[in-house]
Amino acid sequence: MVMDDEIEKAVFALVEEYNGVSLFTFKRYKLTKDTDLNKDFKMAPEDAYELLTRYTELFSIDPQAVFFDKYFPEKKRYGLPLTIGMLIESAKAGQWLY
């Protein structure tokens, strides 16, 4: 069984792959468990969808349990928060908790 700290590291590593360098500061966004992939990280919906697809495969989460439109709605700028901590906790539980 994968240890909790290994799960946390794996989730951060997955999100970090989408953490590009800012055009203004030339730095990457500092990722924490509280980082909201939408509001804080300003992730494009296409990238978020790809990340969540990879996440559900990597951690054996049922992809139908993750309602993408709750977090990245088509008609609104922001949906419900989707934090790195939520990804970690769900991966530890082996199912989507939110």
Secondary structure, 3 states (H helix, E strand, C coil): CCCHHHHHHHHHHHHHCCCCECCCCCCECCCCCCCECCCCCCCCHHHHHHHHHHHHHHCCCCHHHCCHHHHCCCCCCCCCCCEHHHHHHHHHHCCCCC
